[in-house]
Amino acid sequence: MWTVIYLAPDRLTAERIREKMESEGFWVRIRPSHYAVGQYEVLVPSGELEEAQEVLRSIL
């Protein structure tokens, strides 16, 4: 199961985060948000959530 880890303001930001997370060894998906036009959800597998959050903090 996939879990939203971050809501990016635009596709470019979501792509940048995905690239950095993948370079750290995470599986990452992005998809348009159903809640806000133009925003994108960054998702990781639920089992990697805690570790992915730590890496995301260092990216942001």
N, CA and C atoms as a LAMMPS dump frame, in Angstrom:
ITEM: TIMESTEP
0
ITEM: NUMBER OF ATOMS
180
ITEM: BOX BOUNDS ff ff ff
-5.0000000000000000e+02 5.0000000000000000e+02
-5.0000000000000000e+02 5.0000000000000000e+02
-5.0000000000000000e+02 5.0000000000000000e+02
ITEM: ATOMS id mol type element x y z
1 1 1 N 0.843 -1.175 0
2 1 2 C 0 0 0
3 1 3 C 0.894 1.247 0
4 2 1 N 0.473 2.248 -0.714
5 2 2 C 1.222 3.5 -0.842
6 2 3 C 0.633 4.567 0.066
7 3 1 N 1.505 5.404 0.621
8 3 2 C 1.103 6.453 1.558
9 3 3 C 1.647 7.8 1.092
10 4 1 N 0.795 8.821 1.176
11 4 2 C 1.228 10.172 0.815
12 4 3 C 2.194 10.677 1.878
13 5 1 N 3.361 11.115 1.431
14 5 2 C 4.376 11.618 2.352
15 5 3 C 4.514 13.131 2.241
16 6 1 N 4.102 13.677 1.089
17 6 2 C 4.271 15.119 0.882
18 6 3 C 3.296 15.593 -0.185
19 7 1 N 2.784 16.801 -0.02
20 7 2 C 1.924 17.434 -1.012
21 7 3 C 2.721 18.575 -1.633
22 8 1 N 3.18 18.357 -2.849
23 8 2 C 4.027 19.338 -3.537
24 8 3 C 3.162 20.405 -4.209
25 9 1 N 3.64 21.642 -4.245
26 9 2 C 2.856 22.728 -4.841
27 9 3 C 2.737 22.638 -6.359
28 10 1 N 3.646 21.872 -6.993
29 10 2 C 3.597 21.736 -8.452
30 10 3 C 4.335 20.467 -8.877
31 11 1 N 4.192 20.122 -10.152
32 11 2 C 4.793 18.886 -10.661
33 11 3 C 6.32 18.935 -10.603
34 12 1 N 6.904 20.073 -10.904
35 12 2 C 8.362 20.197 -10.904
36 12 3 C 8.946 19.874 -9.524
37 13 1 N 8.33 20.392 -8.482
38 13 2 C 8.782 20.114 -7.117
39 13 3 C 8.622 18.633 -6.792
40 14 1 N 7.494 18.052 -7.188
41 14 2 C 7.255 16.625 -6.945
42 14 3 C 8.296 15.77 -7.659
43 15 1 N 8.623 16.122 -8.894
44 15 2 C 9.634 15.38 -9.657
45 15 3 C 11.008 15.481 -8.992
46 16 1 N 11.343 16.673 -8.509
47 16 2 C 12.633 16.879 -7.847
48 16 3 C 12.737 16.011 -6.593
49 17 1 N 11.662 15.984 -5.804
50 17 2 C 11.647 15.165 -4.589
51 17 3 C 11.735 13.688 -4.949
52 18 1 N 10.986 13.269 -5.971
53 18 2 C 11.028 11.863 -6.388
54 18 3 C 12.45 11.458 -6.788
55 19 1 N 13.115 12.288 -7.573
56 19 2 C 14.479 11.971 -8.005
57 19 3 C 15.425 11.811 -6.817
58 20 1 N 15.333 12.706 -5.859
59 20 2 C 16.222 12.635 -4.694
60 20 3 C 15.899 11.425 -3.823
61 21 1 N 14.61 11.142 -3.647
62 21 2 C 14.219 9.982 -2.837
63 21 3 C 14.649 8.685 -3.521
64 22 1 N 14.489 8.607 -4.837
65 22 2 C 14.906 7.409 -5.564
66 22 3 C 16.42 7.226 -5.5
67 23 1 N 17.163 8.318 -5.497
68 23 2 C 18.621 8.201 -5.392
69 23 3 C 19.044 7.673 -4.018
70 24 1 N 18.146 7.801 -3.03
71 24 2 C 18.39 7.26 -1.687
72 24 3 C 17.881 5.821 -1.559
73 25 1 N 17.306 5.285 -2.649
74 25 2 C 16.876 3.891 -2.659
75 25 3 C 15.398 3.651 -2.393
76 26 1 N 14.592 4.693 -2.365
77 26 2 C 13.156 4.542 -2.109
78 26 3 C 12.38 4.377 -3.406
79 27 1 N 11.293 3.629 -3.331
80 27 2 C 10.332 3.582 -4.424
81 27 3 C 9.408 4.761 -4.207
82 28 1 N 9.18 5.545 -5.237
83 28 2 C 8.377 6.76 -5.104
84 28 3 C 7.437 6.883 -6.296
85 29 1 N 6.216 7.302 -6.007
86 29 2 C 5.242 7.62 -7.05
87 29 3 C 4.789 9.054 -6.843
88 30 1 N 4.385 9.686 -7.926
89 30 2 C 3.727 10.981 -7.793
90 30 3 C 2.418 10.913 -8.57
91 31 1 N 1.443 11.686 -8.116
92 31 2 C 0.163 11.748 -8.821
93 31 3 C -0.484 13.096 -8.527
94 32 1 N -1.316 13.566 -9.443
95 32 2 C -2.021 14.827 -9.187
96 32 3 C -2.9 14.688 -7.944
97 33 1 N -2.959 15.731 -7.168
98 33 2 C -3.789 15.729 -5.965
99 33 3 C -5.255 15.834 -6.354
100 34 1 N -6.089 15.123 -5.625
101 34 2 C -7.53 15.204 -5.85
102 34 3 C -8.136 16.375 -5.086
103 35 1 N -7.342 17.015 -4.252
104 35 2 C -7.856 18.048 -3.366
105 35 3 C -7.549 19.463 -3.817
106 36 1 N -6.475 19.642 -4.572
107 36 2 C -6.088 20.99 -4.983
108 36 3 C -5.524 20.951 -6.402
109 37 1 N -6.023 21.814 -7.24
110 37 2 C -5.578 21.87 -8.63
111 37 3 C -4.119 22.318 -8.687
112 38 1 N -3.317 21.605 -9.452
113 38 2 C -1.914 21.964 -9.634
114 38 3 C -0.969 21.328 -8.637
115 39 1 N -1.482 20.817 -7.536
116 39 2 C -0.618 20.19 -6.539
117 39 3 C -0.462 18.698 -6.842
118 40 1 N 0.654 18.135 -6.367
119 40 2 C 0.953 16.726 -6.603
120 40 3 C 1.277 16.032 -5.293
121 41 1 N 0.797 14.795 -5.172
122 41 2 C 1.087 13.972 -4.006
123 41 3 C 2.344 13.152 -4.283
124 42 1 N 3.221 13.085 -3.3
125 42 2 C 4.409 12.235 -3.369
126 42 3 C 4.126 11.055 -2.445
127 43 1 N 4.202 9.841 -2.98
128 43 2 C 3.851 8.647 -2.226
129 43 3 C 5.025 7.683 -2.114
130 44 1 N 5.075 6.972 -0.989
131 44 2 C 6.061 5.911 -0.764
132 44 3 C 5.327 4.693 -0.204
133 45 1 N 5.92 3.502 -0.302
134 45 2 C 5.301 2.327 0.31
135 45 3 C 5.151 2.529 1.825
136 46 1 N 4.038 2.081 2.365
137 46 2 C 3.744 2.27 3.791
138 46 3 C 4.845 1.736 4.697
139 47 1 N 5.466 0.643 4.323
140 47 2 C 6.516 0.045 5.14
141 47 3 C 7.783 0.89 5.233
142 48 1 N 7.928 1.847 4.332
143 48 2 C 9.117 2.703 4.32
144 48 3 C 8.818 4.106 4.845
145 49 1 N 7.621 4.315 5.37
146 49 2 C 7.166 5.659 5.72
147 49 3 C 8.097 6.39 6.683
148 50 1 N 8.43 5.791 7.807
149 50 2 C 9.242 6.486 8.817
150 50 3 C 10.623 6.851 8.28
151 51 1 N 11.263 5.91 7.629
152 51 2 C 12.592 6.17 7.076
153 51 3 C 12.515 7.226 5.966
154 52 1 N 11.474 7.148 5.147
155 52 2 C 11.302 8.115 4.06
156 52 3 C 11.055 9.52 4.606
157 53 1 N 10.335 9.626 5.722
158 53 2 C 10.092 10.939 6.327
159 53 3 C 11.402 11.583 6.774
160 54 1 N 12.3 10.794 7.318
161 54 2 C 13.601 11.323 7.75
162 54 3 C 14.388 11.862 6.558
163 55 1 N 14.399 11.109 5.47
164 55 2 C 15.116 11.542 4.272
165 55 3 C 14.447 12.772 3.679
166 56 1 N 13.131 12.798 3.668
167 56 2 C 12.405 13.954 3.13
168 56 3 C 12.751 15.223 3.9
169 57 1 N 12.856 15.126 5.211
170 57 2 C 13.23 16.298 6.02
171 57 3 C 14.581 16.862 5.583
172 58 1 N 15.513 15.994 5.27
173 58 2 C 16.835 16.472 4.844
174 58 3 C 16.788 17.088 3.445
175 59 1 N 15.854 16.641 2.625
176 59 2 C 15.71 17.188 1.273
177 59 3 C 15.088 18.577 1.315
178 60 1 N 14.079 18.725 2.171
179 60 2 C 13.369 20.004 2.237
180 60 3 C 14.176 20.998 3.029
